[in-house]
Amino acid sequence: MASEIELRLQKLGIELPKPAAPVANYVGAVVAGNLLVVSGQLPIGPNGIAIKGKLGAGVSEAQGKDAARLCAINILAQAKAALGDLSRIKRCIRLGGFVNAVPDYQTIPQVINGASDLMVEALGDAGKHARYAIGVAQLPLDAPVEVEAMFEIA
């Protein structure tokens, strides 16, 4: 039977992908006690990085938000792989977002809202979280956004 989270995702038309393999020497997620920490996820779709480039230099805020949303979907895919069942998620504690942006780019928090909004849509009130959003000079594979997460689990 599908968890409440998976039912919400179905209503949004979202099917969780197979989790992306790490691009370096780390694992996709770690369970430690009642915490699940998911490594930074890129906006990887069925054909690789869905959107490439830098915010403020060819990538729009809307495209950045879409990329952040895809990162959040990939976070949930990693969570399901690590937990076996998304119903074990009690709440999202924190999201952290990195935005590949030109030095004077001003709407970094709004870009990461793409991930935050998806987490609340998927988890309801349990998706409300603490957060950081940081502008960076570059990200792996020329991704415009990378997002990591921490969850409290049962």
N, C-alpha and C positions, 0 to 999 in steps of 0.2 A: 504494500500500500504506500502511496506517495505521501511524503510529509507535507505539513501545512506550507512550508517554505516552497517545496516543489510545486504544489498546487498554485501558489501565487505566481511562481515563475511561468507555469503553463498559461495562466490567464494573461500574462504579459507577452505571450508568444515566444518565450525563451526556453530553449533546450540547452542544458549544460553540455559543453563539449568535453572531449577527453582532455584531461589536464595536460598542459604543455610541459615538456621535459625541461629541466634546468639547463641554462646555457653556460654554466660554469660549475665549480665544485661546491654545491649546496643541494639541499632537498627542497621540494615544493612546499612542504608543511611539516611542522613539528608539534606533537602533543606533549605537554608538560603539565601534569596534574590536571587541573580543570581549565587549562588554557590551550587553545589552538592558535599557533602563530603561522600565518601563511606568508611565504616569501613574496617579494615584489613580483607582480604580474604585469606583463606587457599587453598591449591591445592585439593579441594574436587571434586571428580568425581562421577559417578553414584553409585559406591560401597564404598563411604566414601573417606578418605584420599588416594589419588592415589599413592603417594610416601611418605614414612616415613623415618625418620632418620636424620643424621647429615652430612653436607658436610665435606669431609676430613676423614670421618669414616664410609665408606660404601655407601655414596651417591656421585655419580660423578658430575662434573660440568655440563655435558650434562643433567643428570637427574634433577639437580637443576634448570637449564634453562627451562626445560619442566614443572617443578612444578610452576615456576614463570609465565610462559605463561598461565597455567591453572588458577592461581590466577587472572590474568588480564581478562580472560574470565569470571570468577565469578564476578569481579568488574563490567563488562558490564552488566551482568545479574542483579546485584543489581541496577545499574543505570536505566535499562529498567523498573524494578519493581517500582522504585521511581518516574520516570518521565512519564511512560506510553509509551513514544516514544523516541527512541535514537536520533531522528533528533533534539531534543531540546539541545543536546550537541553542544556547540560552539567550545570548545577546552578543552584538558586535560591540567590543570595547573601544577599539581604535582603528581608524584608517589613516594611512600616511601616503601622501601623494607627491610625486616628483614630476615637474613639468619642464620639458625641454623647451626653453624659451630664450628669445633675444634678451639682452641685459635690461632693457627698459620696459619689458612686458608687464602690464599692470593687473591683469585679471586671472592670476594664478588660482586663487581660491574658487572662482566661478568655474574654472575648468574641472577642478576636482569634485565640484558638485555633481558631475555626471556619475561618479562612483558613489558618493554619499546618497544621492537620490535613489539609485538602484538598490542600495543596501536597505533603505527604509521601505521601498516598494516590496522587496523580497521578504524582509523580516518583520515588517510592521514596526511597532514601538521598540521592539528588541533590536532594531537596526539603527537606532539613534546612538551616536558614538562620539567620542573625542576624536580630534583630527589634527593633522598638520598638512600644510601644502607649501612646497618649496620649489622655487625656480632653480633649474640647473643648466649647465652649459651643454650637456650631451647625455644621452641615454643609450643603452645597448640596442643594437640593430636599427639605429636611427628612429626609435620610437618617440612619439611626442609626449607620452605619459607612462608612468609606472606607478602602481598602487600596491601597498602591502596592507595586511590586516591582522588584528588580534581579536579572538572570540573567547567568551566564557562558554564552556561546554559542560554537559551533564556526563 
